[in-house]
Amino acid sequence: MIQTFTARVFREENWFVAQCLEVEIASQGETETKALANLHEALELHFKPPCATIFPRKITSKNLGTLSSILKQAGLSINEFDNL
């Protein structure tokens, strides 16, 4: 689906700033054309569906360890939970 957005471009010192009026996204560039191109890229990234960069690994008792070893790494012991 193609969406159309309105951009406002203004100068801020040595930079051109392109701001999307419908979505709170802005970008900048050394020229008006570059600022608009950067805004276009920012909008594409904003609306792009997320994808996993770290995939879950299979957890087994072999790579997880025992309850005692996990509690020990956390600075706890199984005896601390007897009174709960």
N, C-alpha and C positions, 0 to 999 in steps of 0.2 A: 504494500500500500504506500503510495507516495503522498506525503504531506507537504504543504506549503507553509513557510514561516516568514515572518517579517523581521528584517534586521535593521538596526539603527547603527550607523557608523559615525564615530566622532574621533576627534584628535585629542590625544592626551600627551602633552610634551612631544617627544619624538616618535610616538607610536600611534597607530590607528587602532581603535577598539571597535570590534563588531559585536553587537549585543542582540540576542534574539529576544523579541518582545513577548512572545507567547510562552517561552520556557526560560527559566533563570540560568541561561548559559551565555557566556561571553568568551571572546578570544581576542588576540591582538596580532599585529604584524607591522612590518616596517612600511608597508604600502596598504592602501585600501583593499586592493585585490588580494593580497596575502592575508589580511585580517579576515576577509570574507571566506577565503579558502580554509583557513584555520577554524573558523566558526562552523563551516560545513562539516569538517572532519569531527569536531567536538560533538555536533548534533548526531552524526552517524554513530559515534561511540556511545553516546548517551542512550540511544534507542536500540542498540545492538543487544540481543539477548545474552545474558551472562553464560559463560562456559567455565567449567572447572579447570583450574590450572594445577591443582593437586588432587590426584585421584585417591580415593580411600583404599587402604590396604586391608587385606583379610587378616582379621585378628584371631589368632589361635592361642591356646594355653601355652604353646611352645614359645611363641615370641612375646607373650604378655607377661609370663612369670607367674609365680604363686601369689596368693593373697598376702602371705607373710612378707614376701620380697617387695611387693608393691607398697604395702603399709610402711615397711622399713625405709624405702626411698622417700616416702612422704614424711618421715620422722615420727611415725606412729607405730603402735604395736597392737596385736589382736586383743591383748588383755585390757586395753583402754575401752573396749566396746562391751565388755562383760557386764558392766553396771547400767547399761542403757535400757 
